[in-house]
Amino acid sequence: MTRFSGPARGVSGAVAVAVGFVATMQLLAGCSDTNSQAGPPPANPVKVGTPGAEAAIGERLFVETRFAQAFKAFLDSGGDINDHAAGDPVLDTVETTTLGAPIDPGPFNGMSMNCRSCHFVDEFAGVPGGGMRTYTDFARRSPIPARADGKTHAPRNSPPLVNSALDRPGGALFHFDSEFNSMEDLVATTFTGRNFGWLPGEKTQAIAHVARVVRGDDGSGAIAQQFDGLPYRILFTGGNPAIPDELRLPPEFRVLVGSGTDQDIFDAVVKVVAAYVNQLLFSQSDDAGNLIRSPFDVFLQINGLPQQPDPNETPLDYSRRLLQLVNARDLAGTLQFVTSNPNRPNGQFQFHAQPFVFGAQELTGLKFFLTEPSAIPPQHRSWLQARSATVSPATPPLTSPISSCTIRGSRRRSTTISRLTEREHFWLFPFPPWQPERPTTSRHRSSIPAPASAFVPSLQTEPR
């Protein structure tokens, strides 16, 4: 039915360490002098939960295929709530940037829309037309379920999620057009919006449907069996004896499914999914302890160039200092280029055929990236015409976003990702920061600068 697979439930490393520590302390307490002062008893997971359990359960809900409108239609026609086979054709294949050449079949073929259908990881590693993703898709514009409004695609593709929730100056912003400033709002609107097949005015139906699925789940479905196999109504209690300690939700994530309102249940689902996405981060070292670095990182290292700002140095001042040093070394003819990956036997990326190099072309790009415009704001046309000499005052990545990195945060996998795709780079640097533009959609085709509020559609009426 599906090619989505993963290992059976196991105690994570952090949980294993915690459990081992508690066991050791209990043993020492039992062998200690009876006259010694007894320490505080270990925390009871049934009462306080296990930190990180919310992300583990959130991952299962992230993959859950029954929250979409197509599954409600499946139930309304007599389908079983624990049978994922809603058969939404939008999931049959996975669109790629090559029109007419989808990946066939899709990992959720025969099911209905879920978060993972637009935020892939390693499902297509080594597959022609596929490859690794940092929780993003392969399409030019993400496909959405068909409804009577005739919409078939979102205005753009799905943004990568890894590192998306990092703290940033001014706070986090999500989606290409900064539509949301909290992960909870993004998740809630996605679950009730057009990407999951819901039309304007159907938000209440969507919330009731999510609650219906959570109440009716018995843990026997294909997705549940890839995880813990427990019904949601048990997992969300946090205190049921059937729950393994590593999956005991802390109290702030719990809900009584049997007596809770539709909104209570929906809010609990949103909260744990947001917790899962918030902890999707790039690792900085591989399993052997080697630092995971991009060609840019290696270039800085072998040339003795600073890899981060000095104490009390602003990112912009660091950018200016780095450009001065690079220019001076280039004029002196002493720069060394990168021709291979020092941390891999074959000198290449792990998952990509692109050469691991930082040479003359990359150096030109670095200078372009760091050079500031002669005037702010420059005219858009003059910026395009003179872009070889002037660019935005950008800050180089302190830990390069184009590194070959490992995603930590999935209880079921630890996936290595190499380099940003062109699309993911656009997510980081979509426009010159001084000149926002209207995205080219059916509603807005002008390139006249405008504030975000002038062109950002709501997910309730438009797919993201």
N, C-alpha and C positions, 0 to 999 in steps of 0.2 A: 504493500500500500504506500509506503514511504521509504525514501532512502535516508531519512534523517536518523542518525544513530549516535550512541554515546555509551560510555562505560556505565556499569551499574553503580549504585550509590556506594560511596566510600567516605571515610572520615578524612576531611581535608588536613593538610599538613599543620596549619595553625591550630585546628581543633585537636589534632592528635597530640601536639606539644602540650596544649592546655590540659588535656585529659591525663597525659603522663605526669605532668607536674602535680596535679591534684592527687593522683594516686601515690606519688612519691611522698608528698607531704603527709598524707594520711598514714603511710607506713612509718615515717619518722615519728609522727605523733604517738603511734602505738608502741614504739620502742623507747620512747624518751622517759626520763625520770618522772615518776608520778608526782614529785613535789614541784616540778617546773610549771611555769605559767602556761596554760593552754592558749593557743592562738584562736582567732575567730574561726568559726566553722566555714568550710567552703560554701560558696554561693550555690543555692539550689536552682539548677537550670529550669525546673518546672515552674518556679516562680519568676525568675529574672530572665529566662531565655538564654540563648547563646548568640553572642555578637557575630554577625555574618550570616545567620540563618535567613534573614530577610532577603539577602542577595541570592542565596541558593534557591529559595522558593520563587523569588522574582524571576529567575532564569526560566523556570518551568512555565510561568505565566507569560513570559516574553515569547515563548515558543507556542503557547496555547492557540489552537486554530479555531476555537468555537465561539469567539467573541464577535465575529463579523456578522453583518446583516444576512449574508448568504446562509449562515448556519441557522439563524432564526427562521428563514424561509424553509430550510430543511426540516426543522422541528415542526413548523406549522403544517407541513405536508405529511406528518406522521413519522418523522425520523426519530431515532433513539438518541437521547442526549449524550450518551457515552460512546456513540459511533461517530468518528471524526469525518466520515466519508460524505461531506456535503457536496462535493463535486463541483466547486466553482472553477470554471475553465480558465480563469485568469492565473490559476496556480499550476496549470498543466505544464507550462514551460517557463523558462527564465529568459527575459529579454536581454539582449546585449547591445552594444553600440553598433554592431553590424546588423542593419535592417534585414529582416527575413532570415536571420541565422540565429535563432534562439538556442539555448541549452535545453535539451530534451532528454528525459523528463526533468521537471523541477523537483526539488526535495520534498515539497508538500503537495505533489500531484494528487488530485482527487479530494483534497481537503478545502478549507476556506482560509481567508486572509488572516495572517498573524504578523507580529512585529518582525519576526525573523525573515519573512518573505521579502522584505526590503532591506534587511541588515544582515547580510551573509558574512561568514568567516571563512571556514575551511571546507565548506561543502563541495567546492569545485576546484580544489587544489589539484593541479595536473590535468584538468579537463580542458580540451581545446575550446577556446573562447571564454574560459573561466579564469581561475587563479584565486589567490588569496584576497580577502577583503578585510578592511578594518571596520566591520559591521556596517557595510554599505552594499549597494547593488551594482549591477553591470549595465543598467539601461541608461539611455540618454534622458528619458523621462520615465519615472516609475509607473508601471501599470497599476490600475485600480479596478475594483469590481464593476461590472456593468450594471447600470440602473437606468431608469426611464429618462434621466436627464441627458443621456448620450455621452457623458464623459467617460473616457477610457484611460487617460493618463494624468498624472500630476504635472504641474507646470515645470517641474525640475526633477532631478534624481534625488535619492535619499542621502542625506549627509552621513558621513562616518561618525560612529559613536565613541570610538576609543579616544580617551582624553578629552571628550567634549565637555565634561563637567568639571574640569580643573578650575580652581579659583583663578580669576583674572582681575586686573585692575578695572574697577567700575562694575564688577559683577558678571556673572555668566549670562550669555545670550545664546538662544538655540534657534535653529533653522537658518538657512542662507540669508533670510531677510530679517533676522533677529525678532521673530514673531513672539517668542516666549522668553521669560527670564527665570523660569523655574522648570525643572524636569517634571514635577508633578503635573503642572498645567499642560505641558506638552503631551504627556502620556494620556491624561484624561481626555484631551481634545482629540487625540488620535483614535482612541477607543470609541469615541462617539461621533467621529467625523467621516468625511467622504472616503478617506483611504480605507476604512473598514466597511465601506458600502452604505453608510448612513446618510440620508438626505437631510437638508435643512428641515427643522421641525421634528426630527426623529430622535433627539437627544434623550428624552425620557424613555423611549422604547429601548434605546441602546443600553442605558444604565440598568433598566429592568432585565434586559436580556443577559448582561454580564452576571448580574446577581442570580438569575435563574440557572446559568451554567455552573456557577460556584456551588449553589445549593444541590444541584442534581448530580454533580460529579461523584463517581464512586471509585475512582482511581484505576479503573480497568482499561482506560483508553490507551491508544498507541503512544501518545505523548507522555502520559503519566508513567507508563511502564519504562520509559527511557530515564526516568528520574527515580522517585521514591515509591510510587505506586499507592500512595495514601490519598484518600478523598480530601478535597479542599476544606470541607467542613471540619475535618480533624486537624489538618495542618494549621488552620487559622486560630484554633483554640490555644495553641502553644503549650497546653498543660496535659493533653491526653496521653495516657501511658504508652500508647502505640507509637508515639513520635520519638525517633532517635534524638539524642541530645543535640546533635549538630544541626538539626532542623527545627529546634524549638524557638519560635519567634519571641523576641523581646516584647514586653507588654504593649509598647506603643504601636506595634504592628498587628496586634491581635484583634479579632472580631468574632462575636458569637453568630455564626452563620444562621443557626436555627431561629434566632429571635431578632437578629439585626434587620434594619430596613434595607431596601435596595441601595439607597445612597451610602449607608454604612459599609455594606459589602463592597460596593464599587470603589469607595475611597480607600479601603484596605488593599484592594487589588492594585490600584494606582500607586499606592505608597511603596509596596514591595517591588513593583516593576521599576519604579524610579530609583529605588535603592540599588537594584541590580545594575542599571545603566550607569549610575553615578560612580560605581567602583570599577568600571572598565578602563584600565590604564595600561600604558606601555611599560613593560619591565625594562630596566636598564642593564641587565646582565642575563646571559644564557644559563642553562643548567650546569655548565662547566665552570661558571663564575667569570667568564669573559665578558667584558663590557661590550654591549651591542651598540655599534657605532655605524654611522653612514660614511660615505666617502668624504663629505664635508667635515665631519668630526675628525677623521683620520688626517685630513689635510691640515686642520688647525694644530693637531697634536705634533705631527712630524716637523712642522715649521715653527714650533714654539710660540704659536699665536695664542692669545688669551681665549679661553673657551667660555668665559662668563664674566659679568661685570665685577669689578673690584668692590669691596665694601663701600657703601655710600655712593657708588657710581650709578647713574641712571641708565636704563637700557639704551636710550638714545645716545648718551655720551659714550657708552661702550661701542655702539655701532660706528660712531665717528672715529673713535680711537682705532677700532679694528680696520676700518677702511684706510686710515693713514698708514698703519703698519703694513697692510697688504700692498698698497701702492709703493711704499718705500722698498720693500723686499722685491717687488716685481721690477722696479727700475734698476735695482742692484743686480738683478738676474740670479737671485739666490733662493727663489721659491722652489720647493720640491712638490711634484705632483704625485697623485695616488694612482696606482695601476692595479692593485689587487687588495682583497680583504685580508688583513693580517690575522683574523680570528677563524678562518675556515681553510681547510687543507687545499681546496681547489681555488682559493682566492676570490670566489664569486659570492653573489647573494645566494641564500638558501633556496628561495622559491621563484626567482626571476632570472631570465636569461640576459638581462641588461648587464653590460660590463660594470664592474665595481671600480669606477674611475672618478677622479677629480683632476681634470686637465685644463688646457687653455680655454676651452669652451665654457666649462663650469666656472672658471675664474672670471671670465667676462660677465657671466650671469651674476656672480656674487657682487662684483663691482656695481653692476646695474641695480641690484637689489639694495645696496647700501647708500648709493648716491642720492643726495637730497635735491629737490627742485630749486631753481634759482629764485622762484617766487611762489608764494602760497596764498591763495590757490592758483595754480596755473590753469590756463585755458585748456579744455579737454582736447581740442584739435592740436594745439601746440604740444601738449604732452605726448600725444600719439606720434606726431611728426619728429619730435626730438627725444623720444624715449631711449635712444641709444646713449644719450648723455645725461638725462635727468629722470629720476624716479622718485618714488615716495620715500619719506624718511622712515624706513622700516627698520625693525630690530631683528637681527639674526636669531634663529632659534638657539636657546642655550643648550637644550638637548634636542638635537636636530629632529624636526618632524619627518624628515625623509630617512630616518634611521631604519636599519633592519632591527625590528623590535619584537618583543614577545608580549602578547596580551595576557595579563594576569587579572583574574577576577571571575572567570568562569569556573564553577565547581566541577564541571565536566571536562574541561579542556584547558590546556595552556598552549596557545597557538602563536607561532612566530610569524611576524609580518615584515615584509621587506619593502621599503620605499613607498612614498605616496604616489598614487596615480595622478594623472593630470587633473582629473575631476576633483580629487581630494585636495590637491594644491589650490584649486579654485575656491574650495570651501574656506581655506585659510586666508587667501588673498583674492577675493572676488573682484574688487574694484580698487582704484586708488582711494585711500581712506578719506581724502578731502573732497571727493566727487562721487557720491552715491548715484547710481543710475536705476532707472526702472528696468526690471527684468523683462525680457521679451516674452510675453505671453499673449494669449488671445485677447486679454483685456487691456494690456499696456504694451504698445510697440514703440513708444517714443523713447529717445535716449536723453531727454531733457532731465537734468538733475531735479530730484524731488525728495522730500522727507519720506521716511519709511511708511508713515501713516497714510501717505497718499496712494500707496499701491500694494500694501500687504493684505492679501485676502484672508479671511477667517477660514479655519479648517472646517467650520460647521457648514460653510457654503461652498468652499473650494477645497480640492485635495491639496496637500502640501507640496 
